[in-house]
Amino acid sequence: MDPLEQELLDMIVEACDIPQPLPADFSPESILIGPESPLGLDSLDAVEIIVTVQMQYGIRIDAEKIGRTILQSLKTLADFIRQEKAAD
């Protein structure tokens, strides 16, 4: 897990009040939201993550258009943030 992915994971754990320790099978490629999520995150958690990321990184996430795509995994979220920051 790279530093940005770890930072995002820590932020998500705090924002969504995820109990510790995290499941052993969680990786940056794991599904982040939905019934298959090892973290047990749902659509309300997705909104919390989007709001927190927007505030923390100063980027805009259109929840309806791209929210589902970038919240597929921790890796897709980190890649999106890198892309948006590079465009600044």
C-alpha positions in Angstrom: 0.0 0.0 0.0 1.5 3.3 -1.0 1.5 6.4 1.3 -1.6 8.0 -0.3 -3.6 4.8 -0.1 -2.6 4.4 3.6 -3.6 8.0 4.3 -7.0 7.5 2.6 -7.5 4.3 4.5 -6.8 6.0 7.8 -9.2 8.8 6.9 -11.9 6.4 5.9 -11.5 4.3 9.0 -11.9 7.5 11.1 -14.7 9.1 9.0 -16.8 5.9 8.8 -16.0 4.6 12.3 -14.7 1.3 11.1 -13.8 -1.1 14.0 -10.2 -2.2 14.3 -8.4 -4.3 13.4 -9.2 -4.3 9.7 -10.0 -7.6 8.0 -6.9 -9.5 7.0 -8.1 -9.8 3.5 -8.4 -6.1 2.8 -6.1 -4.7 0.2 -6.0 -1.5 -1.9 -7.8 -3.5 -4.7 -10.6 -4.7 -2.4 -14.1 -3.5 -3.2 -14.7 -0.4 -1.1 -18.5 0.0 -1.0 -21.3 -2.5 -1.1 -22.1 -6.0 0.2 -18.7 -7.4 -1.0 -16.7 -4.7 0.9 -14.5 -6.3 3.6 -14.9 -3.0 5.5 -18.7 -3.3 5.4 -19.2 0.2 3.9 -22.5 1.2 2.3 -23.9 4.1 0.3 -24.1 6.4 3.4 -20.4 5.7 4.0 -19.7 6.6 0.4 -21.3 10.0 0.9 -19.2 10.5 4.0 -16.0 9.5 2.1 -16.8 11.8 -0.8 -17.4 14.8 1.5 -14.2 14.0 3.5 -12.0 13.6 0.5 -13.4 16.8 -1.1 -12.6 18.8 2.1 -9.2 17.1 2.7 -7.8 17.4 -0.8 -9.7 20.3 -2.2 -11.1 18.4 -5.2 -14.6 18.1 -6.6 -16.2 14.7 -6.9 -19.5 14.5 -8.9 -21.2 11.8 -6.8 -23.6 10.7 -9.5 -21.3 10.7 -12.5 -18.0 9.5 -11.2 -18.5 8.6 -7.5 -19.2 5.0 -8.2 -16.2 4.6 -10.5 -13.7 6.2 -8.1 -15.0 4.5 -5.1 -14.6 1.0 -6.5 -11.5 0.5 -4.4 -8.9 2.4 -2.4 -6.6 2.2 -5.4 -9.1 3.8 -7.8 -9.8 6.6 -5.2 -6.1 7.3 -4.8 -5.5 7.3 -8.6 -8.4 9.8 -9.0 -6.9 12.1 -6.4 -3.4 11.9 -8.0 -5.0 12.7 -11.4 -6.9 15.7 -10.1 -3.9 17.1 -8.2 -1.7 16.7 -11.3 -4.3 18.7 -13.3 -4.0 21.7 -10.9 
